[in-house]
Amino acid sequence: MRDGSYHEVPLKEAHAWTREGCKQCPDFSAEHADISTGGIGAFADWTITVVRTDKGRELMDAMVAASSIEVRPGADDPGAVELLKARPRQPQALARDGGGAKAAGGQPCLMSS
C-alpha cells in the first residue's frame, strides 16, 4: 500500500478473482518470460521460480547480491518441481530452450522476499 502497509490474501481465496481465460491458459508457467514465479509448492512464504534467460539470471543474481530476495534449491520442494515438469509445454518454448527446463543453465528454485 502507499503507506507502506500490505494486505495479504491466501492464494486459495485469490482464485475467486481469476479471469476466466486464465483458468484454461496453456501457458501455465509463463514460458516466454525471463523469470517465472508461481504459487505452487509446500511453503507459504516461498514461491517456485524458474529463470529462463541470461537476462533473467542477471536480474536474479543482482537481487540476491542486494539481499532483496533469498533463494533455496527447488529440490527443497520436490512436489512443486514435479508439478512444474508435468505441465504441458508450449511448442515455441520447447523450440527456444531445446526442450529442457532452463535456457539459462539453472534449475527451478524457491524464492522469498
BELVEN-V23812 format. One record per backbone hydrogen bond with DSSP energy under -1.0 kcal/mol. NH is the residue of the N-H (numbers start at 0). CO is the residue of the C=O. If there is no record, write none. Layout:
NH|CO, NH|CO
This chain:
3|0, 13|9, 14|10, 15|12, 16|13, 17|14, 27|25, 29|26, 32|29, 35|49, 37|47, 45|42, 46|110, 48|108, 49|35, 51|33, 52|33, 56|52, 57|53, 58|54, 59|55, 60|56, 61|57, 62|58, 63|59, 64|60, 65|61, 66|63, 67|62, 69|111, 71|109, 73|107, 75|72, 76|73, 80|76, 81|77, 82|78, 83|79, 84|80, 85|81, 86|82, 93|89, 94|90, 95|91, 96|92, 98|93, 99|96, 108|48, 109|71, 110|46, 111|69
